[in-house]
Amino acid sequence: MEDILAQLQAANPHLAIYPVTDPHFARYGRVLDLLDPGEIIKRAEAILPQSDQVVYEPTVPSLEAPSAFNVAVQCQIFGGMPIQVGWCYGKNSRMGALEYHKGIEVNVCLTDVVLLVGDMRDIVFEEEEISYDTRHVEAFYAPQGSVIEFHAWCLHFAPIHVRRDGYFATLVYLPQDTNRALHFGVYRKGEAKLLFAINKWLIAHPSAEGLIAQGAYAGLVGEDILVNPV
């Protein structure tokens, strides 16, 4: 872990990158010490597709099949709430956007990843505009096998791949139906301007033209963040 982190820091002098185990991460989430995730990681690795793009699937039935780890996450972390198990994978080196949910999210890192995170309480909600300064964003390195809980106020988006010839992949545990398409009309005022999908509030960088074309609110102010792989 220390060697990869040192390489990442050397390749990204413009960006402070902390280990996810650093106490500094406590503002955004925590590393969970649950049952060994080895079984669910092995199950996921056996069916993980490959992609040069970022792919997110909210629910994958084979990942949701009963397992001791899934039961532990649902009962001990989500308090018995109905949850979904999906994944995010592919290649990614830019932030592009940030999102938050009204509830926690748990990720299981199938690969090493860099996580770009912020605090939604730093979003500026004005009468006419909503903005978030990207200078607030912080970067954390999480090694393969990490189980991470994001607090409900944690801004996050797709992870970053660590190695030039590699990819990233994480399992994503969320309250049921999160990130599914909206099935109701929204009065676009205040925070509702950011509502992009069920239980998904999204604020995009102006350069994220694909997301903006889909209706994302372009409210990130400052530089988009690039992470150089090693």
HUBEL-V299017 format. One record per residue. N is the residue number from 1. RES is the residue in one small letter. NEAR is the number of other C-alpha atoms within 10 Angstrom. D_LAST is the distance of its C-alpha to the last C-alpha in Angstrom with 2 decimals. Layout:
n = <N N>
res = <RES RES>
near = <NEAR NEAR>
d_last = <D_LAST D_LAST>
This chain:
n = <1 2 3 4 5 6 7 8 9 10 11 12 13 14 15 16 17 18 19 20 21 22 23 24 25 26 27 28 29 30 31 32 33 34 35 36 37 38 39 40 41 42 43 44 45 46 47 48 49 50 51 52 53 54 55 56 57 58 59 60 61 62 63 64 65 66 67 68 69 70 71 72 73 74 75 76 77 78 79 80 81 82 83 84 85 86 87 88 89 90 91 92 93 94 95 96 97 98 99 100 101 102 103 104 105 106 107 108 109 110 111 112 113 114 115 116 117 118 119 120 121 122 123 124 125 126 127 128 129 130 131 132 133 134 135 136 137 138 139 140 141 142 143 144 145 146 147 148 149 150 151 152 153 154 155 156 157 158 159 160 161 162 163 164 165 166 167 168 169 170 171 172 173 174 175 176 177 178 179 180 181 182 183 184 185 186 187 188 189 190 191 192 193 194 195 196 197 198 199 200 201 202 203 204 205 206 207 208 209 210 211 212 213 214 215 216 217 218 219 220 221 222 223 224 225 226 227 228 229 230>
res = <m e d i l a q l q a a n p h l a i y p v t d p h f a r y g r v l d l l d p g e i i k r a e a i l p q s d q v v y e p t v p s l e a p s a f n v a v q c q i f g g m p i q v g w c y g k n s r m g a l e y h k g i e v n v c l t d v v l l v g d m r d i v f e e e e i s y d t r h v e a f y a p q g s v i e f h a w c l h f a p i h v r r d g y f a t l v y l p q d t n r a l h f g v y r k g e a k l l f a i n k w l i a h p s a e g l i a q g a y a g l v g e d i l v n p v>
near = <11 9 8 15 20 13 13 22 20 15 14 16 11 11 17 12 21 20 18 21 16 12 11 14 18 13 14 19 21 19 18 15 10 12 14 12 19 12 13 20 19 12 12 19 13 8 10 14 11 14 12 11 11 17 15 17 14 18 22 14 10 12 19 16 10 11 12 12 16 20 15 15 18 18 14 12 16 19 10 12 13 12 19 20 22 20 22 21 26 21 23 22 17 18 24 22 27 25 22 25 24 15 15 18 20 24 23 22 24 26 21 24 24 27 24 24 25 25 20 19 11 13 17 13 13 10 8 7 13 19 17 24 15 20 13 11 18 19 20 20 24 25 21 17 17 21 22 20 19 23 20 16 20 24 25 22 18 27 28 28 26 27 16 11 9 14 23 25 30 27 24 20 25 24 20 16 16 20 19 15 12 15 8 6 6 11 9 10 11 14 13 12 18 22 23 22 16 17 21 18 22 26 27 26 24 20 14 16 14 12 19 16 9 9 15 23 23 22 22 22 15 12 14 17 20 16 24 20 21 17>
d_last = <13.24 13.53 10.99 8.09 9.71 10.05 6.50 6.22 9.57 9.05 6.77 9.50 12.77 14.74 14.13 15.23 13.36 15.78 15.89 18.05 20.60 21.24 24.82 23.59 22.59 26.32 27.07 25.17 25.55 25.47 23.97 26.72 28.18 29.98 30.78 28.11 26.14 25.64 28.38 27.21 23.59 25.04 27.32 24.61 22.32 25.42 25.91 22.56 22.51 19.61 19.02 16.97 18.57 18.85 21.78 23.82 26.92 29.05 30.87 30.39 33.61 32.20 29.90 32.89 35.09 36.49 34.52 34.92 31.58 32.48 35.86 34.43 32.20 35.16 37.75 36.10 33.57 35.24 38.72 39.91 39.13 38.55 34.83 32.67 29.62 27.17 23.49 20.70 18.06 16.19 13.33 13.11 11.32 14.62 17.26 20.24 22.78 23.74 26.32 28.50 31.08 34.42 33.36 30.46 27.54 26.00 22.60 21.68 17.99 17.81 14.03 11.62 11.64 11.61 15.27 16.79 20.39 23.61 27.31 29.74 32.41 30.85 31.63 34.60 37.33 39.89 42.88 41.57 37.79 34.93 31.86 28.80 27.02 23.23 23.20 24.10 20.87 18.74 15.30 15.02 12.62 14.60 14.09 15.58 19.34 19.67 22.77 22.81 25.79 25.57 28.76 30.89 30.19 26.39 24.89 21.89 20.73 18.24 15.12 11.58 9.32 6.23 4.88 5.66 8.78 9.63 11.69 13.12 16.68 19.09 22.83 24.78 28.17 30.42 34.17 35.81 35.76 32.98 31.19 34.02 35.77 38.40 41.91 43.82 44.34 42.74 44.47 41.69 42.52 40.54 37.76 38.83 37.26 33.88 35.05 33.09 33.80 35.57 34.36 31.48 31.58 28.96 28.30 26.26 24.80 27.09 24.38 24.17 27.06 26.94 27.40 30.02 31.88 32.11 33.71 30.96 32.01 30.10 30.20 26.82 27.47 24.99 21.54 19.52 16.23 12.96 9.61 6.63 3.78 0.00>
